[in-house]
Amino acid sequence: MYLNALEFLEEERDAWRPFEALAELSDEQLDVPIDEAHDWSCRDLISHLVAWQMNALDVARELAIGETSATKERTDREWDERGDAMNLDIQLEWRALPMAEVRRRLREVPGELRGYLTVVPETRWIKHADHLRFFVDETTDHYADHTADLEAILDAAAAAAPG
């Protein structure tokens, strides 16, 4: 699928860029549920995407020093057992966080993930079918799955803006 890590990292960076607009919304706008985003708020969308990036970051850290990832194995098992309940756990956890922490994670985690992926040997992710599929699922494919939510949230924020 990818010839090298740089190709993936450039594609991931481009795919994430539109989501950075969420950082421009006010704290009040971050907590408004949006009907067209299946009643998620901006905070909910951020939490959903960034929490899974954090999981991918943990996997990348492990793959940077070893051939396997206990985090990936554990998360795969938990997803098979609990599925969407994991997403609800994330949502509830992040709704309790101070807005400054939500914003910090939105700002820092995507770049930190990219940074760690640059030190993971390509044989452990780009040239490893299961690991590559995992990183694609947690990043570019995941972002694509939520592009309509992003657009709905940004459209609602623009419509509510004064002037």
ROKOLSE-66009 format. One record per residue: residue number from 0; x, y, z of N, C-alpha, C, O in turn; residue in three letters. Coordinates in steps of 0.2 Angstrom, whole numbers, plus 5000, padded with zeros to 4 digits. Example, Ala and Ser with C-alpha at 12.3 -4.5 7.8 and 13.67 -1.06 7.14 Angstrom:
# ROKOLSE-66009
(site 0,(5066,4972,5039),(5062,4978,5039),(5066,4984,5039),(5071,4983,5042),"ALA")
(site 1,(5064,4989,5035),(5068,4995,5036),(5064,5000,5039),(5067,5006,5040),"SER")
This chain:
# ROKOLSE-66009
(site 0,(5004,4994,5000),(5000,5000,5000),(5004,5006,5000),(5003,5011,4996),"MET")
(site 1,(5009,5007,5004),(5014,5012,5005),(5021,5010,5003),(5023,5004,5005),"TYR")
(site 2,(5025,5014,4999),(5031,5012,4998),(5036,5013,5004),(5041,5009,5004),"LEU")
(site 3,(5035,5018,5008),(5039,5020,5013),(5035,5024,5018),(5029,5026,5017),"ASN")
(site 4,(5038,5025,5024),(5035,5028,5030),(5033,5035,5028),(5028,5038,5030),"ALA")
(site 5,(5038,5039,5024),(5036,5046,5023),(5030,5046,5019),(5026,5051,5020),"LEU")
(site 6,(5029,5042,5014),(5022,5042,5010),(5016,5042,5015),(5012,5046,5014),"GLU")
(site 7,(5016,5037,5019),(5011,5037,5024),(5010,5043,5028),(5005,5046,5029),"PHE")
(site 8,(5016,5045,5031),(5016,5051,5036),(5013,5057,5032),(5010,5061,5035),"LEU")
(site 9,(5015,5058,5026),(5013,5064,5022),(5005,5063,5021),(5001,5068,5022),"GLU")
(site 10,(5003,5057,5019),(4995,5057,5018),(4992,5058,5025),(4986,5061,5025),"GLU")
(site 11,(4994,5055,5030),(4991,5056,5037),(4991,5063,5039),(4986,5065,5041),"GLU")
(site 12,(4996,5067,5038),(4996,5074,5040),(4991,5078,5036),(4988,5082,5038),"ARG")
(site 13,(4991,5076,5029),(4986,5080,5025),(4979,5078,5027),(4974,5082,5027),"ASP")
(site 14,(4978,5072,5029),(4971,5070,5031),(4969,5073,5038),(4963,5074,5039),"ALA")
(site 15,(4974,5074,5042),(4972,5077,5049),(4971,5084,5048),(4967,5087,5053),"TRP")
(site 16,(4974,5088,5044),(4974,5095,5044),(4967,5098,5044),(4967,5103,5048),"ARG")
(site 17,(4962,5096,5041),(4956,5099,5042),(4953,5099,5049),(4949,5103,5051),"PRO")
(site 18,(4955,5093,5053),(4952,5093,5060),(4956,5098,5065),(4953,5099,5070),"PHE")
(site 19,(4961,5101,5062),(4964,5106,5066),(4960,5112,5067),(4961,5116,5072),"GLU")
(site 20,(4955,5113,5063),(4951,5119,5063),(4947,5118,5070),(4944,5123,5072),"ALA")
(site 21,(4946,5112,5073),(4942,5112,5079),(4945,5116,5085),(4942,5118,5089),"LEU")
(site 22,(4952,5117,5084),(4955,5120,5090),(4953,5128,5089),(4954,5131,5094),"ALA")
(site 23,(4950,5130,5084),(4948,5137,5083),(4942,5139,5087),(4940,5145,5088),"GLU")
(site 24,(4938,5134,5088),(4931,5135,5091),(4932,5137,5099),(4937,5135,5102),"LEU")
(site 25,(4927,5141,5101),(4927,5143,5108),(4926,5137,5113),(4923,5132,5110),"SER")
(site 26,(4927,5138,5119),(4926,5133,5124),(4918,5131,5124),(4916,5125,5124),"ASP")
(site 27,(4914,5136,5123),(4907,5135,5123),(4905,5131,5117),(4901,5126,5117),"GLU")
(site 28,(4908,5132,5111),(4906,5129,5105),(4909,5122,5105),(4906,5117,5102),"GLN")
(site 29,(4914,5120,5109),(4916,5113,5110),(4911,5109,5113),(4912,5103,5112),"LEU")
(site 30,(4907,5111,5117),(4902,5107,5121),(4895,5107,5118),(4891,5104,5121),"ASP")
(site 31,(4894,5110,5112),(4887,5110,5110),(4886,5104,5105),(4889,5102,5101),"VAL")
(site 32,(4881,5100,5107),(4879,5094,5103),(4876,5096,5096),(4873,5101,5096),"PRO")
(site 33,(4878,5092,5091),(4876,5094,5084),(4872,5088,5082),(4875,5083,5081),"ILE")
(site 34,(4866,5089,5080),(4862,5084,5077),(4865,5080,5072),(4864,5074,5071),"ASP")
(site 35,(4867,5084,5067),(4870,5081,5061),(4877,5077,5062),(4879,5074,5057),"GLU")
(site 36,(4879,5078,5068),(4885,5074,5070),(4883,5068,5075),(4887,5067,5080),"ALA")
(site 37,(4877,5065,5074),(4874,5061,5078),(4875,5063,5086),(4876,5059,5090),"HIS")
(site 38,(4873,5069,5087),(4873,5072,5093),(4879,5073,5097),(4880,5074,5103),"ASP")
(site 39,(4885,5072,5093),(4891,5073,5096),(4893,5080,5097),(4891,5084,5092),"TRP")
(site 40,(4896,5082,5102),(4899,5089,5102),(4906,5089,5099),(4909,5084,5097),"SER")
(site 41,(4909,5095,5098),(4916,5095,5095),(4920,5092,5100),(4925,5088,5098),"CYS")
(site 42,(4919,5092,5107),(4924,5089,5112),(4923,5081,5110),(4928,5078,5111),"ARG")
(site 43,(4917,5079,5109),(4916,5072,5108),(4920,5069,5102),(4923,5064,5102),"ASP")
(site 44,(4920,5073,5097),(4923,5071,5091),(4931,5071,5092),(4935,5067,5090),"LEU")
(site 45,(4933,5077,5095),(4940,5077,5097),(4942,5071,5101),(4947,5068,5100),"ILE")
(site 46,(4938,5070,5106),(4940,5064,5111),(4940,5058,5107),(4945,5054,5108),"SER")
(site 47,(4936,5057,5103),(4935,5050,5099),(4941,5049,5095),(4945,5044,5095),"HIS")
(site 48,(4943,5054,5091),(4949,5054,5086),(4956,5054,5090),(4960,5049,5089),"LEU")
(site 49,(4956,5058,5095),(4963,5059,5098),(4964,5053,5103),(4970,5051,5104),"VAL")
(site 50,(4959,5051,5106),(4960,5045,5111),(4963,5039,5107),(4967,5035,5109),"ALA")
(site 51,(4960,5038,5101),(4962,5032,5097),(4969,5034,5094),(4973,5029,5093),"TRP")
(site 52,(4971,5040,5092),(4978,5042,5091),(4982,5040,5097),(4988,5038,5096),"GLN")
(site 53,(4980,5042,5103),(4984,5040,5109),(4985,5033,5109),(4991,5031,5111),"MET")
(site 54,(4980,5029,5108),(4981,5021,5108),(4987,5020,5102),(4991,5015,5104),"ASN")
(site 55,(4986,5022,5096),(4991,5021,5091),(4998,5023,5093),(5003,5020,5092),"ALA")
(site 56,(4998,5029,5097),(5005,5031,5099),(5008,5026,5104),(5014,5025,5104),"LEU")
(site 57,(5004,5024,5109),(5006,5018,5113),(5009,5012,5109),(5014,5010,5111),"ASP")
(site 58,(5005,5010,5104),(5008,5005,5100),(5014,5007,5096),(5019,5003,5096),"VAL")
(site 59,(5015,5013,5094),(5021,5015,5090),(5027,5015,5095),(5032,5013,5093),"ALA")
(site 60,(5026,5017,5101),(5031,5017,5106),(5034,5010,5107),(5040,5009,5108),"ARG")
(site 61,(5029,5005,5108),(5031,4998,5109),(5035,4996,5103),(5039,4992,5103),"GLU")
(site 62,(5032,4997,5097),(5035,4995,5091),(5042,4998,5089),(5046,4995,5086),"LEU")
(site 63,(5043,5004,5092),(5050,5007,5091),(5055,5003,5095),(5061,5004,5093),"ALA")
(site 64,(5053,4999,5100),(5058,4995,5104),(5058,4988,5103),(5062,4984,5106),"ILE")
(site 65,(5052,4985,5100),(5051,4978,5100),(5047,4976,5094),(5044,4981,5090),"GLY")
(site 66,(5047,4970,5092),(5043,4967,5086),(5036,4967,5087),(5032,4967,5082),"GLU")
(site 67,(5033,4967,5093),(5026,4967,5095),(5024,4972,5099),(5028,4976,5102),"THR")
(site 68,(5017,4973,5100),(5014,4978,5104),(5009,4975,5109),(5004,4972,5106),"SER")
(site 69,(5010,4974,5115),(5005,4972,5120),(4999,4976,5120),(4994,4974,5121),"ALA")
(site 70,(5000,4983,5119),(4994,4987,5119),(4990,4986,5113),(4984,4985,5114),"THR")
(site 71,(4993,4984,5107),(4988,4982,5101),(4985,4976,5103),(4979,4975,5101),"LYS")
(site 72,(4988,4971,5105),(4985,4965,5107),(4979,4965,5112),(4974,4962,5111),"GLU")
(site 73,(4981,4969,5117),(4975,4970,5122),(4969,4974,5119),(4964,4973,5121),"ARG")
(site 74,(4971,4979,5116),(4966,4983,5113),(4961,4979,5108),(4955,4980,5108),"THR")
(site 75,(4965,4975,5104),(4961,4971,5099),(4956,4966,5103),(4950,4966,5101),"ASP")
(site 76,(4959,4963,5108),(4954,4959,5112),(4949,4963,5115),(4943,4960,5115),"ARG")
(site 77,(4950,4968,5118),(4945,4972,5121),(4940,4975,5116),(4934,4975,5118),"GLU")
(site 78,(4942,4977,5110),(4937,4979,5105),(4933,4973,5103),(4927,4974,5103),"TRP")
(site 79,(4935,4967,5103),(4931,4961,5101),(4926,4960,5107),(4921,4958,5105),"ASP")
(site 80,(4928,4961,5113),(4924,4960,5118),(4919,4965,5120),(4913,4964,5121),"GLU")
(site 81,(4921,4972,5119),(4917,4977,5121),(4915,4982,5116),(4910,4986,5116),"ARG")
(site 82,(4918,4982,5110),(4917,4986,5105),(4915,4994,5106),(4919,4997,5109),"GLY")
(site 83,(4909,4996,5104),(4907,5003,5105),(4907,5005,5112),(4907,5011,5114),"ASP")
(site 84,(4907,5001,5117),(4907,5003,5124),(4914,5006,5126),(4914,5010,5130),"ALA")
(site 85,(4919,5004,5122),(4925,5008,5123),(4925,5015,5121),(4928,5019,5124),"MET")
(site 86,(4921,5016,5115),(4920,5023,5113),(4916,5027,5118),(4918,5033,5119),"ASN")
(site 87,(4911,5024,5121),(4907,5028,5126),(4912,5029,5132),(4911,5035,5135),"LEU")
(site 88,(4916,5025,5134),(4921,5026,5140),(4925,5032,5138),(4926,5036,5143),"ASP")
(site 89,(4928,5032,5132),(4932,5038,5130),(4928,5044,5131),(4930,5049,5133),"ILE")
(site 90,(4922,5044,5128),(4918,5050,5128),(4917,5053,5135),(4917,5059,5137),"GLN")
(site 91,(4915,5048,5140),(4914,5050,5147),(4920,5053,5150),(4920,5058,5154),"LEU")
(site 92,(4925,5049,5149),(4932,5051,5152),(4934,5059,5150),(4936,5063,5154),"GLU")
(site 93,(4933,5060,5143),(4935,5066,5140),(4930,5072,5142),(4932,5078,5142),"TRP")
(site 94,(4924,5070,5143),(4919,5075,5145),(4921,5078,5152),(4919,5084,5154),"ARG")
(site 95,(4925,5074,5156),(4926,5076,5163),(4933,5080,5163),(4935,5083,5168),"ALA")
(site 96,(4937,5080,5157),(4943,5084,5157),(4942,5091,5157),(4937,5094,5154),"LEU")
(site 97,(4947,5095,5159),(4947,5102,5158),(4948,5104,5151),(4951,5100,5147),"PRO")
(site 98,(4945,5109,5148),(4945,5111,5141),(4952,5112,5139),(4954,5110,5134),"MET")
(site 99,(4956,5114,5144),(4963,5116,5142),(4967,5109,5140),(4971,5109,5136),"ALA")
(site 100,(4965,5104,5144),(4968,5097,5143),(4966,5094,5136),(4970,5091,5132),"GLU")
(site 101,(4959,5095,5135),(4957,5093,5128),(4961,5096,5122),(4963,5093,5118),"VAL")
(site 102,(4961,5103,5123),(4965,5107,5118),(4972,5105,5117),(4975,5104,5112),"ARG")
(site 103,(4976,5103,5123),(4983,5101,5123),(4983,5095,5119),(4988,5094,5115),"ARG")
(site 104,(4979,5090,5121),(4979,5084,5117),(4978,5084,5110),(4982,5081,5106),"ARG")
(site 105,(4973,5088,5108),(4972,5090,5101),(4978,5093,5097),(4979,5091,5092),"LEU")
(site 106,(4981,5097,5101),(4987,5100,5098),(4993,5096,5098),(4997,5096,5093),"ARG")
(site 107,(4994,5092,5103),(5001,5088,5103),(5001,5081,5101),(5006,5079,5098),"GLU")
(site 108,(4995,5077,5102),(4995,5070,5101),(4997,5068,5094),(5001,5064,5092),"VAL")
(site 109,(4993,5071,5089),(4994,5069,5082),(5002,5070,5080),(5004,5065,5076),"PRO")
(site 110,(5005,5075,5082),(5012,5076,5080),(5017,5071,5083),(5021,5069,5081),"GLY")
(site 111,(5015,5070,5090),(5019,5065,5094),(5018,5058,5090),(5023,5054,5090),"GLU")
(site 112,(5012,5056,5088),(5011,5050,5085),(5016,5050,5078),(5019,5045,5077),"LEU")
(site 113,(5015,5055,5074),(5020,5055,5068),(5027,5055,5070),(5031,5051,5067),"ARG")
(site 114,(5029,5058,5075),(5036,5058,5077),(5038,5051,5079),(5044,5049,5077),"GLY")
(site 115,(5034,5047,5083),(5036,5040,5085),(5036,5036,5079),(5040,5031,5079),"TYR")
(site 116,(5031,5037,5074),(5031,5032,5068),(5038,5033,5064),(5040,5029,5061),"LEU")
(site 117,(5041,5039,5065),(5047,5040,5061),(5053,5036,5064),(5058,5034,5060),"THR")
(site 118,(5052,5034,5070),(5058,5029,5073),(5056,5022,5073),(5060,5018,5075),"VAL")
(site 119,(5050,5020,5071),(5048,5013,5071),(5051,5010,5065),(5050,5013,5059),"VAL")
(site 120,(5055,5005,5065),(5057,5002,5059),(5052,5000,5054),(5047,4998,5056),"PRO")
(site 121,(5053,5002,5048),(5047,5001,5043),(5045,4993,5043),(5039,4992,5041),"GLU")
(site 122,(5050,4989,5044),(5048,4982,5044),(5043,4980,5049),(5039,4975,5049),"THR")
(site 123,(5042,4985,5054),(5037,4983,5060),(5030,4987,5059),(5026,4986,5063),"ARG")
(site 124,(5030,4991,5053),(5023,4994,5052),(5022,4995,5045),(5017,4992,5043),"TRP")
(site 125,(5026,4998,5041),(5024,4999,5034),(5024,4992,5030),(5020,4991,5026),"ILE")
(site 126,(5029,4988,5032),(5030,4982,5028),(5027,4976,5033),(5029,4970,5031),"LYS")
(site 127,(5023,4978,5038),(5020,4973,5042),(5012,4973,5041),(5009,4978,5043),"HIS")
(site 128,(5009,4969,5037),(5002,4970,5035),(4997,4972,5041),(4993,4976,5040),"ALA")
(site 129,(4998,4968,5046),(4993,4969,5052),(4994,4976,5055),(4990,4979,5057),"ASP")
(site 130,(5001,4977,5057),(5002,4984,5060),(5000,4989,5055),(4998,4995,5058),"HIS")
(site 131,(5002,4989,5049),(5000,4994,5044),(4993,4995,5044),(4990,5001,5045),"LEU")
(site 132,(4989,4990,5044),(4981,4990,5044),(4979,4994,5050),(4975,4998,5050),"ARG")
(site 133,(4982,4992,5056),(4980,4995,5062),(4981,5003,5062),(4977,5007,5063),"PHE")
(site 134,(4987,5005,5059),(4989,5012,5059),(4984,5016,5054),(4982,5022,5055),"PHE")
(site 135,(4983,5013,5049),(4978,5016,5044),(4971,5016,5047),(4968,5021,5046),"VAL")
(site 136,(4969,5011,5050),(4962,5011,5054),(4962,5017,5059),(4957,5020,5059),"ASP")
(site 137,(4967,5018,5063),(4967,5023,5068),(4968,5030,5066),(4967,5034,5070),"GLU")
(site 138,(4970,5031,5059),(4972,5037,5057),(4968,5039,5051),(4962,5041,5051),"THR")
(site 139,(4971,5038,5045),(4968,5041,5039),(4961,5038,5038),(4956,5042,5036),"THR")
(site 140,(4960,5031,5039),(4953,5029,5037),(4948,5031,5043),(4942,5033,5041),"ASP")
(site 141,(4950,5032,5049),(4946,5034,5054),(4944,5042,5053),(4939,5044,5054),"HIS")
(site 142,(4949,5046,5051),(4947,5053,5049),(4942,5053,5044),(4937,5057,5044),"TYR")
(site 143,(4943,5049,5039),(4938,5049,5033),(4931,5047,5036),(4926,5050,5033),"ALA")
(site 144,(4931,5042,5040),(4924,5040,5043),(4921,5046,5047),(4915,5046,5047),"ASP")
(site 145,(4925,5051,5049),(4922,5056,5053),(4922,5063,5049),(4921,5068,5053),"HIS")
(site 146,(4923,5063,5043),(4924,5070,5039),(4917,5073,5039),(4916,5079,5040),"THR")
(site 147,(4911,5069,5039),(4905,5072,5039),(4903,5075,5046),(4900,5081,5046),"ALA")
(site 148,(4905,5072,5051),(4905,5075,5058),(4908,5081,5058),(4906,5086,5061),"ASP")
(site 149,(4914,5082,5056),(4918,5088,5056),(4915,5093,5052),(4914,5099,5055),"LEU")
(site 150,(4913,5092,5047),(4909,5097,5043),(4903,5099,5046),(4901,5105,5046),"GLU")
(site 151,(4899,5095,5049),(4893,5097,5053),(4895,5101,5059),(4891,5106,5060),"ALA")
(site 152,(4900,5100,5062),(4902,5104,5068),(4904,5111,5066),(4902,5116,5069),"ILE")
(site 153,(4908,5111,5061),(4911,5117,5059),(4905,5122,5056),(4905,5128,5056),"LEU")
(site 154,(4901,5118,5052),(4895,5122,5049),(4891,5125,5054),(4889,5131,5054),"ASP")
(site 155,(4889,5121,5060),(4885,5124,5065),(4889,5129,5069),(4885,5134,5071),"ALA")
(site 156,(4895,5129,5070),(4899,5134,5073),(4899,5140,5069),(4898,5146,5072),"ALA")
(site 157,(4900,5140,5062),(4899,5146,5058),(4893,5149,5058),(4892,5155,5058),"ALA")
(site 158,(4887,5145,5058),(4880,5147,5058),(4879,5151,5065),(4875,5156,5065),"ALA")
(site 159,(4882,5149,5070),(4881,5152,5076),(4885,5158,5078),(4884,5162,5083),"ALA")
(site 160,(4890,5159,5074),(4895,5164,5075),(4891,5171,5074),(4887,5172,5069),"ALA")
(site 161,(4893,5176,5078),(4890,5183,5076),(4892,5186,5070),(4898,5185,5068),"PRO")
(site 162,(4887,5189,5067),(4889,5193,5061),(4888,5188,5055),(4889,5190,5049),"GLY")
